[in-house]
């Protein structure tokens, strides 16, 4: 079924970036810097499809590190732990098993909408793109996407105030499970007291149903389809890359904030 995108999409005119692999702290910094650049009007609306250099646990802005992650276990397994700039729950990502993207849009894109509506409009294109692949995808809660087989991903969002006469921005990012190593996830995330029992691991697998099993497609082919969908369906969407200036600023922020224990371990 052809799904037409809402009116607001036609005036977005986004840059579409399939980014290079980056380490987790840099990913966090890029999200903040690109959001600020859209907020102050330096760059237009932007889509960024991420690639990961290494495995990571990303905790929400307001989560307690020790409650969410077994830090020692994460170190042993060479998994970085980072805190992001948006709220929500902990995510476990592995480069070949995860599809992540961010939308950085001027605030007018979600103007007059409540939070639930703003999640829906930001992910409307994704639902349509995955339905084209034959997946029966819908919103299962305010910030989760699911198919009939179970949850496939979660979203988080934050608004950035207008600055310097710019439009302000909404940052909306989504992590989708292409495939999942549930046992590893259960070792590093503190999912429950009996998290190491087979039953707990099985129930996590049941709740999260990877896209690989549903589509039979390679991860890279799904990403190509998503990018192609945007270019076909969003008026004046163009392929782009991140500017050297943005990369430098993000790299500095990754060093100064996102790689620092002070940011990771407490609410700064």
Beta strands, then each sheet from edge to edge (+ up, - down):
strand 1: 15-22
strand 2: 46-52
strand 3: 56-59
strand 4: 80-83
strand 5: 91-93
strand 6: 98-106
strand 7: 138-139
strand 8: 144-147
strand 9: 150-160
strand 10: 169-177
strand 11: 238-239
sheet 1: 7+ 8- 9+ 10- 6+ 2- 1- 11-
sheet 2: 4+ 3+ 5-
end
